[in-house]
Amino acid sequence: MNSISQERAPIYEALEDFRHRRIVPFDVPGHKRGRGNPSLTEFLGQRCLDIDVNSMKPLDNLCHPVSIIKEAEEIAAEAFGAANAFFMVGGTTSAVQSMIMYACKSKDKIILARNVHRSAINALILCGAVPVYVNPEVDKRLGISLGMSVSQVKKAIEENPDAKAILINNPTYYGICSDIKTIVKLAHEKGMLVLIDEAHGTHLSFGKNLPVSAMEAGADMASVSMHKSGGSLTQSSFLLLGKNVNKDYMRQVINLIQTTSASYLLLASLDLSRKNLALHGEEIFEQVSEFAEYAREEINNIGDYYAFSKELINGDSIYDFDMTKLCVHTIDVGLAGIEVYDLLRDEYDIQIEFGDIGNILAYISVGDRKRDIERLVSAMAQIRRRYKKEKKGMLVQEYISPIVKMSPHDAFYADRKQIPLNSAEGYTCAEFAMCYPPGIPILAPGEIITKNIIEYINYAKEKGCSLTGTEDIELNNINVIV
């Protein structure tokens, strides 16, 4: 094996070499370096189509890497401080599902916060594992769910000593971090694996003065959305492993759910983005943090908005805060987060990450510029001046603790019928209902539909949230268990 150097990008280098060889293609993809699809080539560019190729000996194979992909994975593992790393081309969804399917078989218990991404609950449906939910505390002013409290996790471990693993989403979409070092220690004392959904924490492995990363905290596995704060192409992620995880069995698990036709565009973007962060990440994320702090200060000076940060830290359910996250509470302006989201896009040509019923998130990362931040601040000031109203009758609560009647797996495959949402109180839900983003289910299969949940869904629809997960695309009806 070559000595590891973060200057290298083996997949990118091999693709560049391949591009110059002018090999005649009698393999897939059928566009044959773009010649068969001129409009696509014009849209994406010849260089892009030249490297949209199939697996072959000179370019290795993601399902069973032995050369350039294997080397790229070893370099990525070192960059993140992991024992092993896998290139994931099915997004962080496939990484989260691989972690859970490695740790749990049918009927095994897994301890997790209920405010996980839908991909985690999807994994429970696929493998039949049974969730032990730790319902997170909620910040009553902001309406957002917080991190996993150590005392709650300890109680869940004591009551479920046969659980195989603990899953933590850290940081949350809102920048909230749990005390993952302590949770790792508690779990390992009982022989449980710790899986961390680090989708929104790529930068934690490279920046200074940021919350601890999953690998640094001693986690067994972590899923990392490189395409979020890391700058790679959408759908590209890393799955990181600690030293006590069997990498060969993990690859078998990954190959159950990940494509056999991996996109070399995605692989190369991961390779180059890792190189960029390994060499320049510290300065990049120092700049990102400065931008976020500047924006927070300016937005808070507008009045009524509340761009929250480290002042929320309480040492437990908010053990730390990811200051790169620019989250803003909008209720005191008399506007739901989704309303501010829509106004920014429709009136000011600014696309932020998401708006829910009480907050917005503007994602700041490697590609931002100060003038873009200033434009956002200016637009928010104008929105307050033009659209501020009384906040009477507004909902705040983003998270409603579920009443779980049966496992997601059993509920998803149970006999079902569709009934009007407004008549569904008391029934057991057979499908998902969620606002996306952030993709945290309001309802998951197996949970009781309550009056509060129906009220929340109707309110979210009224305010313009994008609701997904149900067969009925309008969510006027919902599937329940017969």
C-alpha positions as CSV (number, residue, x, y, z in Angstrom):
1,M,0.0,0.0,0.0
2,N,1.2,3.5,-0.8
3,S,1.9,5.7,2.2
4,I,-1.2,7.8,3.0
5,S,-1.1,11.4,1.8
6,Q,-4.1,13.7,2.0
7,E,-2.7,15.4,-1.2
8,R,-3.8,12.4,-3.2
9,A,-7.2,11.9,-4.8
10,P,-6.8,8.4,-6.3
11,I,-10.3,8.1,-7.9
12,Y,-10.0,11.6,-9.5
13,E,-6.5,10.8,-10.7
14,A,-7.5,7.5,-12.3
15,L,-10.5,9.1,-14.1
16,E,-8.3,11.9,-15.5
17,D,-5.9,9.3,-16.8
18,F,-8.7,7.2,-18.2
19,R,-10.2,10.3,-19.9
20,H,-7.0,10.9,-21.9
21,R,-6.8,7.3,-23.1
22,R,-9.6,7.7,-25.7
23,I,-10.8,4.1,-25.1
24,V,-13.7,3.0,-27.4
25,P,-16.7,2.1,-25.2
26,F,-18.7,-1.1,-25.8
27,D,-20.1,-1.0,-22.3
28,V,-22.6,1.0,-20.4
29,P,-23.7,3.8,-19.9
30,G,-25.4,3.9,-23.3
31,H,-24.8,7.5,-24.0
32,K,-21.2,6.5,-25.0
33,R,-19.3,9.5,-23.6
34,G,-22.2,11.8,-24.4
35,R,-22.3,11.1,-28.2
36,G,-25.7,9.4,-27.9
37,N,-27.3,12.2,-25.9
38,P,-26.2,15.6,-27.3
39,S,-28.7,17.7,-25.2
40,L,-27.5,16.1,-22.0
41,T,-23.8,16.7,-23.1
42,E,-24.6,20.3,-23.8
43,F,-26.3,20.7,-20.4
44,L,-23.6,19.0,-18.3
45,G,-20.5,19.4,-20.5
46,Q,-18.3,17.0,-22.3
47,R,-15.9,16.5,-19.5
48,C,-18.7,15.4,-17.2
49,L,-20.0,12.8,-19.7
50,D,-16.4,11.6,-20.4
51,I,-16.1,10.4,-16.8
52,D,-19.6,9.0,-16.4
53,V,-18.4,5.5,-16.8
54,N,-19.0,2.0,-15.6
55,S,-16.8,0.0,-13.2
56,M,-13.9,-1.7,-14.9
57,K,-10.5,-3.1,-13.8
58,P,-8.6,0.2,-14.2
59,L,-11.2,2.1,-12.2
60,D,-12.0,-0.6,-9.5
61,N,-15.4,-1.6,-8.3
62,L,-17.2,0.0,-5.3
63,C,-18.8,-3.3,-4.3
64,H,-15.4,-5.0,-4.0
65,P,-12.6,-2.5,-4.2
66,V,-9.1,-3.7,-4.6
67,S,-7.2,-0.8,-6.0
68,I,-8.0,2.9,-6.4
69,I,-11.3,3.0,-4.5
70,K,-9.6,0.9,-1.7
71,E,-6.8,3.5,-1.5
72,A,-9.2,6.4,-1.5
73,E,-11.2,4.8,1.3
74,E,-8.0,4.4,3.4
75,I,-7.1,8.1,2.8
76,A,-10.6,9.1,3.8
77,A,-10.5,7.0,7.0
78,E,-7.3,8.7,8.1
79,A,-8.8,12.2,7.3
80,F,-11.8,11.5,9.5
81,G,-9.8,9.7,12.3
82,A,-11.7,6.5,11.6
83,A,-10.4,2.9,11.3
84,N,-12.2,2.4,8.0
85,A,-14.3,4.5,5.6
86,F,-16.8,3.6,2.9
87,F,-17.8,5.7,-0.1
88,M,-21.6,5.9,-0.1
89,V,-23.4,6.9,-3.3
90,G,-27.0,6.3,-2.0
91,G,-26.8,9.4,0.2
92,T,-26.5,9.3,4.0
93,T,-29.8,7.4,4.0
94,S,-27.9,4.3,2.8
95,A,-25.2,4.9,5.4
96,V,-27.7,5.2,8.3
97,Q,-29.5,2.0,7.1
98,S,-26.2,0.1,6.8
99,M,-25.3,1.0,10.4
100,I,-28.6,-0.2,11.8
101,M,-28.6,-3.3,9.6
102,Y,-25.1,-4.2,10.8
103,A,-26.0,-3.8,14.4
104,C,-29.5,-5.3,14.5
105,K,-31.3,-8.3,13.3
106,S,-35.0,-9.0,13.4
107,K,-36.5,-8.4,16.9
108,D,-33.3,-6.9,18.2
109,K,-33.7,-3.7,20.3
110,I,-32.1,-0.4,19.4
111,I,-32.2,2.7,21.6
112,L,-32.7,5.9,19.7
113,A,-34.2,9.3,20.0
114,R,-37.6,9.6,18.3
115,N,-36.5,12.8,16.4
116,V,-34.3,10.8,14.0
117,H,-34.4,11.1,10.3
118,R,-36.9,8.9,8.5
119,S,-34.0,6.8,7.1
120,A,-33.4,5.4,10.5
121,I,-37.0,4.2,10.9
122,N,-37.0,2.9,7.4
123,A,-34.1,0.7,8.4
124,L,-36.2,-0.7,11.3
125,I,-38.9,-1.6,8.7
126,L,-36.3,-3.3,6.5
127,C,-34.5,-5.3,9.2
128,G,-37.3,-5.8,11.8
129,A,-35.4,-4.3,14.7
130,V,-37.5,-2.9,17.5
131,P,-37.0,0.8,18.6
132,V,-36.7,1.8,22.2
133,Y,-37.4,5.5,21.9
134,V,-35.8,8.1,24.2
135,N,-38.2,11.0,23.8
136,P,-36.1,14.2,23.6
137,E,-36.7,17.2,25.8
138,V,-38.3,20.2,24.0
139,D,-37.3,23.8,24.2
140,K,-40.7,25.4,24.9
141,R,-39.8,28.8,23.5
142,L,-38.3,27.5,20.2
143,G,-40.5,24.4,19.9
144,I,-37.5,22.3,18.9
145,S,-36.5,18.9,20.1
146,L,-33.1,18.8,21.9
147,G,-30.4,16.2,22.2
148,M,-30.3,12.9,24.1
149,S,-30.1,13.4,27.9
150,V,-27.5,11.2,29.6
151,S,-29.9,10.3,32.4
152,Q,-32.6,9.3,29.9
153,V,-30.1,7.2,28.0
154,K,-28.8,5.6,31.2
155,K,-32.4,4.7,32.2
156,A,-33.1,3.2,28.7
157,I,-29.9,1.1,29.0
158,E,-30.8,-0.2,32.4
159,E,-34.3,-1.1,31.3
160,N,-33.2,-2.7,28.1
161,P,-29.8,-4.4,28.8
162,D,-30.4,-6.7,25.8
163,A,-30.4,-3.7,23.3
164,K,-27.7,-4.1,20.6
165,A,-27.0,-0.5,19.9
166,I,-27.7,3.2,20.5
167,L,-28.3,5.6,17.6
168,I,-27.8,9.3,18.1
169,N,-28.3,12.1,15.6
170,N,-25.6,14.6,16.4
171,P,-25.7,17.5,15.7
172,T,-29.3,17.9,15.0
173,Y,-30.6,20.0,12.1
174,Y,-30.9,22.8,14.6
175,G,-27.2,22.5,15.8
176,I,-28.0,20.8,19.1
177,C,-25.3,18.3,20.3
178,S,-25.6,15.6,22.9
179,D,-22.9,14.5,25.3
180,I,-21.8,11.7,23.0
181,K,-18.6,10.9,24.8
182,T,-20.4,10.0,28.0
183,I,-23.1,8.1,26.0
184,V,-20.4,6.1,24.2
185,K,-18.8,5.2,27.6
186,L,-22.2,4.1,29.1
187,A,-23.0,2.0,26.0
188,H,-19.7,0.3,25.7
189,E,-19.8,-0.7,29.4
190,K,-22.9,-2.7,28.5
191,G,-21.5,-4.1,25.2
192,M,-23.7,-1.9,23.0
193,L,-22.6,-0.4,19.8
194,V,-22.9,3.4,19.3
195,L,-24.1,4.6,15.9
196,I,-24.1,8.3,15.1
197,D,-26.0,10.0,12.4
198,E,-23.5,12.8,11.7
199,A,-25.3,13.9,8.5
200,H,-25.0,17.6,9.6
201,G,-21.5,17.3,11.1
202,T,-19.0,16.7,8.3
203,H,-17.1,19.9,9.5
204,L,-16.7,18.6,13.1
205,S,-13.8,16.4,11.9
206,F,-11.9,19.3,10.3
207,G,-12.8,22.6,12.1
208,K,-11.4,24.0,15.3
209,N,-13.5,25.0,18.4
210,L,-16.4,23.0,17.2
211,P,-18.3,20.2,19.0
212,V,-16.6,16.8,19.2
213,S,-16.9,14.5,16.2
214,A,-18.3,11.0,16.3
215,M,-15.0,9.3,15.7
216,E,-13.2,11.5,18.2
217,A,-15.9,10.6,20.8
218,G,-15.2,6.9,20.3
219,A,-18.3,6.0,18.4
220,D,-18.4,2.6,16.6
221,M,-19.9,4.0,13.3
222,A,-20.9,7.3,11.9
223,S,-22.8,8.4,8.7
224,V,-21.5,11.6,7.3
225,S,-23.2,13.8,4.6
226,M,-20.2,15.0,2.7
227,H,-22.6,16.8,0.3
228,K,-24.0,19.0,3.1
229,S,-21.2,21.0,4.8
230,G,-18.4,19.2,2.9
231,G,-19.0,20.4,-0.6
232,S,-19.3,17.1,-2.6
233,L,-22.1,16.4,-5.0
234,T,-25.6,15.7,-3.8
235,Q,-26.2,12.1,-2.7
236,S,-22.5,11.4,-1.8
237,S,-21.6,10.5,1.7
238,F,-19.1,8.6,3.9
239,L,-19.7,5.8,6.3
240,L,-17.0,5.7,9.0
241,L,-16.1,2.8,11.3
242,G,-14.3,2.5,14.6
243,K,-11.7,-0.2,15.2
244,N,-14.1,-2.8,16.7
245,V,-16.4,-3.0,13.7
246,N,-15.9,-5.8,11.1
247,K,-15.3,-3.9,7.9
248,D,-15.7,-6.9,5.7
249,Y,-19.1,-7.8,7.1
250,M,-20.1,-4.1,6.9
251,R,-19.3,-4.1,3.1
252,Q,-21.6,-7.1,2.7
253,V,-24.4,-5.2,4.5
254,I,-23.8,-2.1,2.3
255,N,-24.0,-4.3,-0.8
256,L,-27.5,-5.3,0.2
257,I,-28.8,-1.8,-0.3
258,Q,-26.4,0.2,-2.3
259,T,-26.3,0.2,-6.1
260,T,-23.9,-2.0,-8.1
261,S,-23.6,0.8,-10.7
262,A,-21.8,3.5,-8.6
263,S,-21.6,6.9,-10.2
264,Y,-17.9,7.9,-10.7
265,L,-19.0,11.5,-10.6
266,L,-20.2,11.0,-7.0
267,L,-17.1,9.0,-6.1
268,A,-14.7,11.6,-7.6
269,S,-16.6,14.4,-5.8
270,L,-16.1,12.6,-2.5
271,D,-12.4,12.1,-3.2
272,L,-11.8,15.7,-4.1
273,S,-13.9,17.1,-1.3
274,R,-12.1,15.0,1.3
275,K,-8.8,16.3,-0.1
276,N,-10.0,19.9,0.1
277,L,-11.2,19.5,3.7
278,A,-8.1,17.6,4.8
279,L,-5.8,20.3,3.5
280,H,-7.9,23.4,4.1
281,G,-10.7,22.5,6.4
282,E,-9.5,24.3,9.4
283,E,-9.5,27.7,7.6
284,I,-12.7,26.9,5.7
285,F,-14.7,26.2,8.8
286,E,-13.2,29.1,10.7
287,Q,-14.6,31.3,7.9
288,V,-18.0,29.5,8.0
289,S,-18.2,30.0,11.8
290,E,-17.3,33.7,11.4
291,F,-20.0,34.1,8.7
292,A,-22.6,32.4,11.0
293,E,-21.7,34.5,14.0
294,Y,-21.8,37.7,11.9
295,A,-25.3,36.7,10.5
296,R,-26.6,35.8,14.0
297,E,-25.5,39.2,15.4
298,E,-27.0,41.1,12.5
299,I,-30.3,39.2,12.5
300,N,-30.7,39.6,16.3
301,N,-30.2,43.3,15.9
302,I,-33.2,43.5,13.5
303,G,-35.6,42.8,16.3
304,D,-38.2,40.0,16.9
305,Y,-36.1,37.3,15.2
306,Y,-34.0,35.1,17.5
307,A,-30.9,33.5,15.9
308,F,-29.9,31.2,18.7
309,S,-26.5,29.8,19.5
310,K,-24.3,28.6,22.5
311,E,-26.4,30.5,25.1
312,L,-28.8,27.5,24.9
313,I,-26.1,25.1,26.3
314,N,-27.3,23.4,29.5
315,G,-24.6,20.7,29.9
316,D,-27.0,17.8,29.1
317,S,-29.7,17.8,26.5
318,I,-27.9,20.7,24.9
319,Y,-24.4,19.6,25.7
320,D,-22.9,21.7,23.0
321,F,-24.0,23.8,20.0
322,D,-22.7,23.7,16.4
323,M,-22.2,27.4,15.8
324,T,-22.0,26.9,12.0
325,K,-25.8,26.4,12.0
326,L,-27.7,29.6,11.4
327,C,-31.1,28.7,12.8
328,V,-33.6,31.6,13.4
329,H,-36.8,31.5,15.4
330,T,-39.5,33.5,13.6
331,I,-42.7,33.4,15.7
332,D,-42.2,36.8,17.3
333,V,-42.4,38.3,13.8
334,G,-45.9,36.7,13.6
335,L,-44.7,34.4,10.8
336,A,-44.1,30.7,10.7
337,G,-40.7,29.6,9.6
338,I,-42.1,28.2,6.4
339,E,-43.7,31.5,5.6
340,V,-40.3,33.3,6.0
341,Y,-38.8,30.5,3.8
342,D,-41.4,31.1,1.1
343,L,-41.0,34.9,1.2
344,L,-37.2,34.7,1.0
345,R,-37.5,32.5,-2.1
346,D,-40.5,34.2,-3.8
347,E,-39.7,37.8,-3.0
348,Y,-36.0,38.0,-2.7
349,D,-34.6,35.0,-4.7
350,I,-32.9,33.5,-1.6
351,Q,-33.2,29.7,-1.2
352,I,-32.6,28.6,2.4
353,E,-32.5,25.0,3.7
354,F,-35.9,24.8,5.4
355,G,-38.6,26.5,7.3
356,D,-40.9,24.6,9.7
357,I,-43.6,26.1,11.8
358,G,-41.4,28.1,14.1
359,N,-37.9,28.3,12.7
360,I,-35.8,28.6,9.6
361,L,-32.3,27.2,8.8
362,A,-29.9,29.0,6.4
363,Y,-27.2,26.5,5.7
364,I,-23.8,28.2,5.7
365,S,-20.8,26.2,4.3
366,V,-17.7,26.1,2.2
367,G,-19.2,27.9,-0.8
368,D,-20.6,31.0,0.9
369,R,-19.5,34.7,0.5
370,K,-20.0,37.6,2.9
371,R,-22.1,39.5,0.4
372,D,-24.5,36.6,0.3
373,I,-24.8,36.7,4.1
374,E,-25.5,40.5,3.9
375,R,-28.2,39.9,1.3
376,L,-29.9,37.4,3.5
377,V,-29.8,39.7,6.5
378,S,-31.2,42.6,4.5
379,A,-34.0,40.5,3.1
380,M,-35.0,39.3,6.6
381,A,-35.1,42.9,7.8
382,Q,-37.4,43.8,4.9
383,I,-39.6,40.8,5.6
384,R,-40.1,42.0,9.2
385,R,-40.8,45.5,8.1
386,R,-43.3,44.5,5.4
387,Y,-45.0,41.4,6.8
388,K,-44.8,41.5,10.6
389,K,-48.1,40.7,12.3
390,E,-49.6,39.6,15.6
391,K,-48.6,36.1,16.6
392,K,-51.9,35.2,18.1
393,G,-53.1,31.6,17.3
394,M,-49.7,30.4,16.1
395,L,-48.4,26.9,16.9
396,V,-44.9,26.7,18.2
397,Q,-44.3,23.0,19.1
398,E,-42.3,21.3,16.4
399,Y,-42.0,17.9,18.1
400,I,-44.9,15.9,19.6
401,S,-43.9,12.8,21.6
402,P,-45.4,9.7,19.9
403,I,-47.5,7.0,21.5
404,V,-46.0,3.8,20.1
405,K,-48.3,0.8,19.8
406,M,-46.3,-1.6,17.6
407,S,-43.0,-1.8,15.8
408,P,-42.5,0.1,12.5
409,H,-41.8,-3.2,10.7
410,D,-45.0,-4.9,11.9
411,A,-47.1,-1.8,11.3
412,F,-45.8,-1.1,7.8
413,Y,-46.6,-4.7,6.6
414,A,-50.0,-4.9,8.5
415,D,-53.4,-4.8,6.7
416,R,-54.4,-1.2,6.2
417,K,-57.1,1.0,5.0
418,Q,-57.3,4.7,4.1
419,I,-59.5,7.0,6.0
420,P,-59.9,10.8,6.2
421,L,-57.2,12.4,8.4
422,N,-59.7,14.4,10.4
423,S,-61.5,11.1,11.4
424,A,-58.3,9.2,12.3
425,E,-57.9,10.1,16.0
426,G,-57.2,6.9,18.0
427,Y,-56.2,4.8,15.0
428,T,-52.7,3.3,14.6
429,C,-50.8,4.8,11.7
430,A,-49.6,2.5,8.9
431,E,-47.4,5.0,7.1
432,F,-45.2,8.0,7.5
433,A,-46.2,11.6,7.7
434,M,-43.6,14.3,7.9
435,C,-42.5,17.7,6.8
436,Y,-39.5,17.5,4.4
437,P,-37.0,19.0,5.1
438,P,-36.1,18.1,7.9
439,G,-37.5,14.7,7.3
440,I,-38.2,13.9,11.0
441,P,-41.6,12.0,11.1
442,I,-44.6,13.6,12.7
443,L,-46.0,10.1,12.5
444,A,-44.2,6.8,11.9
445,P,-45.8,3.4,11.2
446,G,-47.1,1.9,14.5
447,E,-47.9,5.2,16.3
448,I,-51.3,6.3,17.6
449,I,-52.8,9.3,15.7
450,T,-53.8,11.9,18.3
451,K,-55.9,15.1,18.2
452,N,-52.7,17.1,18.6
453,I,-51.0,15.4,15.7
454,I,-54.0,16.0,13.4
455,E,-54.1,19.7,14.5
456,Y,-50.3,20.0,13.8
457,I,-50.6,18.4,10.3
458,N,-53.5,20.6,9.3
459,Y,-51.6,23.7,10.6
460,A,-48.5,22.7,8.7
461,K,-50.5,22.2,5.5
462,E,-52.2,25.6,6.0
463,K,-48.8,27.3,6.4
464,G,-47.4,25.7,3.3
465,C,-45.0,23.0,4.7
466,S,-44.1,20.3,2.2
467,L,-45.7,17.1,3.7
468,T,-44.5,13.8,2.5
469,G,-44.6,10.1,3.3
470,T,-48.3,9.3,2.8
471,E,-50.0,7.6,-0.2
472,D,-52.3,10.5,-0.4
473,I,-50.1,13.2,-1.7
474,E,-52.4,15.9,-0.4
475,L,-52.5,14.2,3.1
476,N,-56.3,14.6,3.3
477,N,-56.4,10.9,4.0
478,I,-54.1,8.6,5.9
479,N,-53.5,4.8,6.0
480,V,-54.3,3.2,9.3
481,I,-54.1,-0.4,10.6
482,V,-57.3,-2.4,10.2
